[in-house]
């Protein structure tokens, strides 16, 4: 079953400290044009910065939980403090 054409071409923010994981996610999620635009960050703090600058462009966030310095839980806590990020 192929996705509805209206749902194709979305954008995703990938937050993971492992570049190979981000590359694999990009490859897998790009198949079938479900997601055609990718934003990336290597930790939660960088991810928050990317989200702050592109919130109106990001449809989905995929975030690793275990990362050095600023993990996925801290990222989610900060994201929930911003009303303008509620729709992401």
C-alpha positions in Angstrom: 0.0 0.0 0.0 1.6 3.2 -1.2 1.2 6.4 0.9 -1.3 9.0 -0.2 0.3 11.4 -2.7 -0.8 14.3 -0.5 1.5 13.0 2.3 4.6 12.8 0.1 7.5 15.2 0.2 7.6 15.9 3.9 10.6 17.1 5.9 12.2 15.4 8.9 14.7 16.5 11.6 17.1 13.6 12.4 18.9 14.0 15.8 21.5 11.4 16.5 25.2 11.5 17.6 26.0 8.7 15.1 26.5 10.1 11.5 26.1 6.6 10.1 22.7 6.2 11.7 21.6 9.6 10.3 22.8 8.5 6.9 20.9 5.3 7.1 17.7 7.0 8.2 18.0 9.5 5.4 18.4 6.6 2.9 15.5 4.6 4.3 13.1 7.6 4.8 13.9 9.0 1.4 12.7 5.9 -0.4 9.3 6.5 -2.1 9.6 10.2 -1.6 7.8 10.1 1.7 10.4 12.6 3.0 12.3 14.7 0.5 13.9 17.3 2.8 16.2 16.4 5.7 17.6 18.5 8.6 20.2 16.9 10.8 21.8 17.5 14.2 24.4 15.6 16.2 22.9 16.2 19.7 19.8 17.6 21.3 21.2 21.1 21.7 22.0 21.3 18.0 18.6 19.8 17.2 16.9 22.4 19.2 18.8 25.1 17.3 17.8 23.6 14.0 14.2 23.4 15.1 14.2 27.0 16.3 15.4 28.1 12.9 13.2 25.8 10.8 10.1 25.0 12.9 7.7 26.0 10.2 9.5 23.7 7.7 9.8 20.5 9.8 7.0 17.9 9.8 8.6 15.1 11.9 11.4 14.7 14.4 13.3 11.5 14.9 15.5 11.8 18.0 17.9 9.4 19.6 17.5 9.1 23.4 21.1 8.4 24.4 23.5 11.0 23.3 26.4 12.8 25.0 26.0 16.2 26.6 22.4 16.9 25.6 20.3 13.7 25.2 16.9 13.1 23.6 15.0 13.6 26.9 16.5 17.1 27.4 15.6 17.9 23.8 12.0 16.9 24.4 11.8 18.8 27.6 13.0 22.0 25.9 10.7 21.4 22.9 7.7 21.2 25.1 8.5 24.5 26.6 7.9 26.3 23.3 4.4 26.7 22.1 5.5 27.4 18.6 6.9 23.8 18.4 3.7 22.1 19.5 2.6 21.1 16.0 5.9 19.4 15.2 
